[in-house]
């Protein structure tokens, strides 16, 4: 006799380890890192764009805006392993949501790595999927049990400091969005480390996921149009 409980309920750990292995998460690093390069280039070389009171108001938010903008499906090329959609937020802002099978990810900039990112209604709602109880059983003909899955939820966290990407990972919150129950590291390989350790990487194959020049142009336009809130 089939044990439906064992058949239908996979543990969160098993599901996430399978879907978010290092090969799958590597492109996330490439996009975040390239977005930060674009941001740094704008700050350094395009000072005329960043003059006036408006820029002073949004400067602290610009890095977060740049990283989220980089996940716009229109700016991503190549074989990105996630399906990306843009959810509407307040003040005509949008957030990218990355979906891979039964995993849903959003993105947050953080300063304190010991805590979850700032709480919000959508994060609390999505966290409800991080429980076996949240899996809704549906009874069909012949007593066949099927599961309608609510996706597991994780947050891509990045820390920007001293002009570079300092930390990157994915954290899984508990069902109440109170604590971190699992962390998936995403390694950062600096240019210096790649040189010192002889790390080989096919840059022509792995780097062009993000259209960096298009992102730069879009950021300049959004700043000019005062779309960054």
C-alpha positions in Angstrom: 0.0 0.0 0.0 1.3 3.4 -1.0 2.3 5.6 1.9 0.8 8.9 0.7 2.4 10.9 3.5 5.9 9.8 2.5 5.0 10.1 -1.2 3.6 13.6 -1.1 5.5 15.4 1.6 9.1 16.1 0.8 11.1 18.0 3.4 11.9 21.6 2.8 15.6 20.7 3.1 15.6 18.1 0.4 13.6 20.3 -2.0 15.8 23.3 -1.6 19.1 21.4 -1.8 17.9 19.9 -5.0 16.7 23.1 -6.7 19.3 25.6 -5.4 22.6 23.8 -5.9 25.7 25.8 -6.7 25.3 25.5 -10.5 21.8 27.0 -10.3 22.7 29.8 -7.9 25.9 30.9 -9.7 24.1 33.0 -12.3 22.5 35.0 -9.4 26.0 36.0 -8.3 26.9 37.0 -11.9 23.9 39.3 -12.3 24.2 40.9 -8.8 27.9 41.5 -9.3 27.5 43.0 -12.7 24.7 45.2 -11.4 27.1 46.5 -8.7 29.8 47.2 -11.4 27.2 49.3 -13.3 26.3 51.2 -10.2 30.0 51.9 -9.4 30.7 53.0 -12.9 27.8 55.4 -12.8 28.9 56.9 -9.5 32.5 57.3 -10.7 32.2 58.3 -14.3 28.8 59.9 -14.7 28.8 62.6 -12.0 26.7 64.9 -14.2 23.8 62.4 -13.8 24.0 62.5 -10.0 23.8 66.2 -9.3 21.0 68.0 -7.5 18.8 67.5 -4.5 16.9 64.5 -5.9 20.1 62.4 -6.3 21.1 63.2 -2.7 17.7 61.9 -1.6 17.8 58.6 -3.5 21.6 57.8 -3.4 21.2 55.4 -0.5 18.4 53.5 -2.4 20.1 53.5 -5.8 22.2 50.4 -5.2 19.1 48.4 -4.2 17.2 49.8 -7.2 20.1 48.9 -9.6 20.3 45.3 -8.3 16.5 44.7 -8.6 16.4 46.4 -12.0 19.1 44.0 -13.2 16.7 41.1 -12.8 14.3 42.7 -15.3 13.7 39.8 -17.8 14.3 42.3 -20.6 17.8 42.8 -19.5 18.8 39.2 -18.9 20.2 37.1 -21.8 21.6 33.6 -21.9 20.4 30.6 -20.0 19.1 32.0 -16.7 17.7 29.0 -14.7 14.8 31.0 -13.1 11.6 32.3 -14.5 11.5 36.0 -13.5 8.3 38.1 -13.1 7.9 41.6 -11.8 5.4 42.1 -9.0 3.8 45.6 -8.5 4.5 47.4 -5.2 3.5 50.8 -3.8 4.6 54.1 -5.5 4.6 52.4 -8.9 7.7 50.3 -7.9 8.2 46.7 -8.8 10.1 43.8 -7.3 11.6 40.9 -9.3 10.4 37.4 -8.2 12.5 34.4 -9.3 10.7 31.1 -9.6 12.2 27.6 -10.2 9.7 24.8 -9.9 8.5 24.9 -6.3 10.9 27.6 -5.1 10.1 31.4 -5.0 12.8 34.0 -4.3 12.8 37.7 -3.8 15.8 40.0 -3.3 16.9 42.2 -0.4 19.9 44.3 0.5 21.0 43.8 4.1 23.6 45.2 6.6 23.1 42.7 9.4 23.7 39.1 8.3 22.4 37.7 11.6 18.8 38.7 10.9 16.1 38.3 8.3 15.7 41.2 5.9 13.1 43.9 7.0 9.6 42.4 7.5 6.9 43.2 4.9 3.4 41.9 4.2 4.4 40.0 1.1 7.4 38.3 2.8 5.2 37.2 5.7 2.6 35.8 3.2 5.1 34.0 1.1 6.7 32.5 4.2 3.5 30.6 4.9 4.7 28.2 2.2 7.6 27.1 4.3 5.5 24.5 6.2 4.3 21.1 5.4 0.9 22.1 6.8 0.7 24.6 4.0 0.5 21.9 1.4 -3.1 21.6 0.5 -4.3 18.0 -0.2 -7.0 17.6 -2.8 -9.1 14.4 -3.0 -9.9 13.3 -6.5 -11.7 10.2 -7.9 -10.8 6.8 -6.5 -9.5 8.5 -3.4 -6.4 9.6 -5.3 -4.5 12.2 -3.3 -2.8 15.1 -5.1 -1.0 18.0 -3.7 -1.5 21.6 -4.7 1.9 23.1 -3.8 2.4 26.5 -2.3 6.0 27.4 -3.2 8.8 27.4 -0.6 10.0 30.9 -0.1 13.6 32.2 0.2 15.3 35.6 0.0 18.4 36.5 -1.9 20.4 38.6 0.5 23.4 40.8 -0.5 25.6 43.1 1.4 27.3 46.0 -0.4 30.3 47.7 1.4 33.3 49.7 0.4 32.3 49.7 -3.2 31.9 46.0 -3.7 29.7 43.0 -3.2 30.8 41.8 0.3 28.3 38.9 0.9 25.6 37.0 -1.0 23.4 34.1 0.1 19.8 32.8 0.1 18.0 32.5 3.4 14.8 30.5 4.1 12.6 32.1 6.8 10.4 30.1 9.2 6.7 30.1 8.5 6.1 33.1 10.9 9.0 35.1 9.4 10.7 35.3 12.7 14.0 33.4 12.1 16.3 31.9 9.5 15.9 28.1 9.3 18.3 27.5 6.4 21.1 29.4 4.6 22.4 28.6 1.1 25.8 30.4 0.6 26.5 31.8 -2.9 30.3 32.1 -3.2 31.8 35.4 -4.3 34.9 35.0 -6.4 36.8 38.3 -6.6 39.1 39.0 -9.6 42.1 38.9 -7.2 41.1 35.5 -5.8 40.6 34.2 -9.3 44.1 35.3 -10.2 45.8 34.2 -7.0 44.2 30.7 -6.9 44.2 30.1 -10.7 40.4 29.7 -10.7 39.4 29.1 -14.3 36.1 30.3 -15.6 34.7 30.6 -19.1 33.8 34.3 -18.8 32.4 34.5 -22.4 29.9 31.8 -21.4 29.1 32.9 -17.8 29.2 36.7 -17.8 26.8 37.9 -20.5 23.7 37.1 -18.6 23.1 40.8 -17.8 23.1 43.5 -20.5 25.2 45.9 -18.5 25.1 48.8 -21.0 21.3 48.6 -21.2 21.1 48.5 -17.4 23.2 51.6 -17.2 21.1 53.5 -19.8 17.9 52.4 -18.0 19.2 53.6 -14.6 20.2 57.0 -16.1 16.8 57.3 -17.6 15.0 56.3 -14.4 17.0 58.8 -12.4 16.3 61.6 -14.9 12.6 60.7 -14.8 12.6 60.5 -11.0 11.3 57.0 -10.9 13.4 55.9 -8.0 11.5 56.3 -4.7 
